[in-house]
Amino acid sequence: MTVPTRRTHDLLILGSGLAGLRAAVEAARAGRGELDLAIMAKTQLVRAHSVCAEGGTAAVLRPEEGDSLAQHAFDTVKGSDFLADQDVVVRFVEEIPREIVLLENWGIPWSRREDGRIDQRPFGGHSFPRAVFAADKTGFFEMHTLYDTLQRYAGQITQYEDLMATSLLVEEGRFSGVLALDLVRGEFVVLLAKALIIATGGACRIYGFTTYSHTVTGDGMALAYRAGLGLKDMEFVQFHPTGLVPSGVLITEAARGEGGYLVNNRGERFMKDYAAKMMELAPRDIVARAEMREIEEGRGFGEPQGLGYVLLDLRHLGPDKINERLPLIREVAIKFAGKDPIEEPIPIRPAAHYSMGGIHADINGATEVPGVWAAGEVSCLSLHGANRLGSNSTAECLVWGRITGEAAARWAQKEKRAREPRRETIAGEMERVMRLFSARGKENPFALRQELRQVMDQKAGVFREEKGLEEGLGAIRQLKERFGRVGLADKSLVYNTELVGVLELENMLDLAELIVAGALARKESRGGHARRDHPARDDQNFLCHTLARKGPKGPEFSYLPVTITSWPPEERKY
Ligand SMILES: Cc1cc2nc3c(=O)[nH]c(=O)nc-3n(C[C@H](O)[C@H](O)[C@H](O)COP(=O)(O)OP(=O)(O)OC[C@H]3O[C@@H](n4cnc5c(N)ncnc54)[C@H](O)[C@@H]3O)c2cc1C
């Protein structure tokens, strides 16, 4: 085993999506040139999954036209099925308008109204059109605006690409650094820092039918879990109503925001039976369940047990609107489903889309380990509770990117130096990776990954029930056991994508176990977690966050109270 290269910085930002880039810009601003910063990603920096965000970023910009911070906050809390922490929600709605203006100042080409002001479109569960957007490529433009802005501080920040974190170095609850694999050189690197911001995104590549990029494998959550940090509310997974069949590529909610219809095989807009007021723009959990019911009860198309689907009809919007507002959607539908939405409806069904759960963090994004923050989809503050509203996630990344960037920079300014980890800790973690690298067992890691995804699709999807979840948990534990017998064919450490896949699989197996075990324990239906055997919300027993920790025999669960400041739980009707 080679001696790892060592690098020391004041503050390390792990992940370069919207949350990581926003944190980096803020840390550079707050550090005033005095801090040695670093940002790292397992891909190229601008290839983070955030570039795929399509439809918009929610913010109240027009109180004079009837929107209000209180309304945005209430929509978010109601959308969350009353599991969101309300102090977090209030801070969020207050801060996001400033972020929209900042991005504007940094050069983002927001779509505009005829009068030249920033345009906003309707999104599911929002009672006012408040999604700010750049056509249907919002994340792409946000990422590039932040990346460009970061280059102004290029002298202060080291930018590491193709550097995959394999372990957080935390000893007796104190953080010292990150162990990573330099994919290009095939070498270990130890990155020491006084402070760390984890911004590694969500975990839904655990599912087979998903809207996520292939790289979104929950690494940061799994690394934190193994390092002893708590993960919160992992059973809450969002299924987006419009995953394009058969690929799962996202058709943005903006397609419905712009006026698209959901239609069953009788040609009916079936949402009238599920959410008569908000119709297609009800929150995602409600629309996803409605679609599954239509499919299961024979009013869909295709195979009800396979990729059964319903239709999204955009034809009435007309070519001009589709080409101007939804150009990417048109291109994606033509390329991936062979259908031009100007001429015919497109096949869609619910697809795994967002991790509401994540690393347990407080309202400032601070984790349980001093000097370590979490921001963006990897974190659970909890802003989204049991169900996130569309366009609130990119917004969260911007708000808590800023908050954690500033807080971590201040911490790094005060701390004298990075801690020194024990040599045996680093050696132990390197050995763990090398054992996987040199594994010569019979199990094919790609097949295991495939099986895991099938299990998650079938047993922990839109609808769940005790028997299926128990079977799912059993299957995941068997996969974990078989993971001990994987074999790698690629013998080189240089750009070994097979090794990357195995490291990701190890992470995904840990998280899948948590999601399913957490879902089994939560015997109620709330937001994105719908139990057929417990169809009602149960505030008496489950108005609480689930906290999972790694125990000697598997995950151990405890429960935390929900912060309710202004809006007591009520029945959710749309
Ligand atoms: C197709 C799609 C469209 C969406 N559209 C919208 C939208 O319109 N509006 C909205 O609000 N939300 C949207 N969302 C959700 C939103 O895009 C994401 O929640 C958000 O972009 C996540 O950003 P992030 O910064 O937390 O993580 P990411 O953008 O996923 O970035 C994670 C970073 O961490 C790095 N990383 C991960 N693991 C490691 C490791 N082991 N070592 C080193 N680096 C690592 C990655 O390389 C990457 O740089 C959409 C989601 C999808 C799937």
The ligand as a Gaussian input file, in Angstrom:
#p B3LYP/6-31G(d) Opt

LIG

0 1
 C      -33.487000      15.719000     -12.958000
 C      -33.686000      16.574000     -11.743000
 C      -34.201000      17.861000     -11.880000
 C      -34.380000      18.676000     -10.764000
 N      -34.925000      19.927000     -10.919000
 C      -35.071000      20.720000      -9.820000
 C      -35.625000      22.035000      -9.942000
 O      -35.978000      22.494000     -11.024000
 N      -35.743000      22.786000      -8.824000
 C      -35.359000      22.320000      -7.598000
 O      -35.469000      23.050000      -6.615000
 N      -34.815000      21.083000      -7.458000
 C      -34.664000      20.280000      -8.527000
 N      -34.121000      19.029000      -8.378000
 C      -33.452000      18.679000      -7.123000
 C      -32.106000      19.400000      -7.079000
 O      -31.566000      19.446000      -8.374000
 C      -31.095000      18.708000      -6.171000
 O      -31.672000      18.423000      -4.942000
 C      -29.879000      19.614000      -5.943000
 O      -29.362000      20.058000      -7.179000
 C      -28.806000      18.898000      -5.154000
 O      -27.677000      19.728000      -5.118000
 P      -26.469000      19.407000      -4.128000
 O      -25.524000      20.532000      -4.236000
 O      -26.998000      19.079000      -2.782000
 O      -25.836000      18.049000      -4.705000
 P      -25.321000      17.635000      -6.168000
 O      -25.631000      18.615000      -7.208000
 O      -25.784000      16.225000      -6.348000
 O      -23.742000      17.641000      -6.007000
 C      -23.066000      16.669000      -5.255000
 C      -21.585000      16.878000      -5.399000
 O      -20.910000      15.994000      -4.514000
 C      -19.897000      15.301000      -5.218000
 N      -19.681000      14.000000      -4.575000
 C      -20.596000      13.057000      -4.286000
 N      -19.999000      12.006000      -3.694000
 C      -18.686000      12.307000      -3.609000
 C      -17.548000      11.637000      -3.119000
 N      -17.618000      10.405000      -2.586000
 N      -16.353000      12.240000      -3.209000
 C      -16.238000      13.472000      -3.768000
 N      -17.278000      14.158000      -4.243000
 C      -18.482000      13.582000      -4.170000
 C      -20.422000      15.194000      -6.635000
 O      -19.367000      14.938000      -7.539000
 C      -21.031000      16.581000      -6.781000
 O      -20.031000      17.508000      -7.082000
 C      -34.006000      18.185000      -9.488000
 C      -33.516000      16.896000      -9.347000
 C      -33.388000      16.068000     -10.460000
 C      -32.960000      14.652000     -10.241000

